[in-house]
Amino acid sequence: MAEKERHTICMVSDFFYPNVGGVESHIYQLSQCLIEQGHKVVVVTHAYGNRTGIRYLTNYLKVFVLATFYNGVALPTCITTLPLFRDIFVRESITIVHAHSAFSVLGQEAIMHSQTMGLQTVFTDHSLFGFADASSIITNKLLELSLANVNHVICVSNTSKENTVLRAGLQPSIVSVIPNAVDSSQFVPNPSARALGRITVVVMSRLVYRKGMNLLAAIIPAICTDHDNVDFLIGGDGPKRILLEEVREKHQLHGRVKLLGPVDHADVPNVLVQGDIFLNTSLTEAFCIAIVEAASCGLLVVSTRVGGVPEVLPDDMIRLAEPRVKSMVDGLHSAIELINLGKRPDPDDYHRRVAAMYQWKDIAARTETVYDIVTRDRELTFVDRLQRYCRGRPVGGIIYSCIVIIDFLLLCLLTFLRPTENIDLVPTFGNRLQDTTNKPTH
């Protein structure tokens, strides 16, 4: 039996710990599983607060934390990050660069630099975008140029795949669907944590418009008026928190609506197990890992029917409603009535089913298959890359090609000033991948 191919992977995204979110958790969990399979993984992200330099996480996961320019934001400079990325790619003997999120400036720049250096690239899209508003149009055009030469794209749901293929003008054959997963050992039911004689509706979300906070603000008073035994437990923070506080004040619901503020990811299971129903009011969602975590804790889920959400859980584990107040209120009424009638779902059964459906080891194995595919792709010549950028993009393609040409010239200058053979390689510790003799050619 042939020995499994080992890869040296660089995960790149602006979204990583200590920041908390679905992308951050995805990168960390995927990296840990890949390391356990014998691959070498490093992460590149931008600074949060005073945290800069090199940090190590579990299983020798090395994290390069690059300084930011203002308020924790990485300035899109296109080419000035090349010296840093070249040093990282060469020193760590990187063979595959895996960028995450269309919102990540570092991720898009890493794709361009790595292609200039002749490395294979993979991109994972975690979001859905529209096609009408100015923000979406600009983001889609940039993504189309950035992914023009990418080897493979991963989306977290079939809906997300359709969206990304249309936005970036990609061939569907190079786009795979690999969902998120959940560490079910952390999200375990605990019925004793629930309030006796009450029904608690839990909301865990960033309190922003896109997550449907305006919708939630209208749902809360309607449900509290119709059901005296229902309370709301809301975790998360954001600009829409003041709206929820105003609703609580206006309807005198201080004893029934509790706003927890920011919740550390490690504390999320302790919040979820206090609930009976989990409510997701998102207006757009590619996957929604939060509903999987809630179901793993035994909660009945009520969610908006948007994006990839209908693909995530079986019909008997989720109540789907249109993103309108009346439809969502009716969905919650149905779930509350089910519990009032004593027909509460078995939380242990929910947990077992989620654990069987979503496992990080399975996600890592499917991602490994993608890596194996891209390592067999032929390397594009520089002229081929420029032609792809300009194909069907007479204005944007020419501008982007000029940036790529400058990037290539800067790489040649860096190679002259500091030849690759003069850069020390970093020995690999903590996994079975010990060969550090292979170097990038630039």
Buried (B, 14 or more C-beta within 10 A) or exposed (E): EEEEEBBBBBBBBBBBBEBBBBBBBBBBBBBBBBBBBBBBBBBBBBBBEEEBEEBEBEBBBBBBBBEBEEEEEBEEEBBEBBBBBBBBBBBBBBBBBBBBBBBBBBBBBBBBBBBBBEBBBBBBBBBBBEEEEEEBBEBBBBBBBBBBBBBBBBBBBEBBBBBBBEBBBBEEEBBBBBBBBBBBEEBBBBEEBBEEEEBBBBBBBBBBBBBBBBBBBBBBBBBBEEBEEBBBBBBBBBEBBEBBBEBBEEBEBEEBBBBBEEBEBEEBBEBBBBBBBBBBBBBBBBBBBBBBBBBBBBBBBBBBBBBBBBBBBEEEBBBBBEBEBEBBBBBBBEBBEBBEEEEBBEBEEBBEBBBEBBBBEBBBBBBBEBBEBBEEEEEBEEEEBBBBBBEEBEEBBEEBBEBBEEBBEBBEEBBEEBEBEEBEEBEBEEBEBEEBEEBBEB
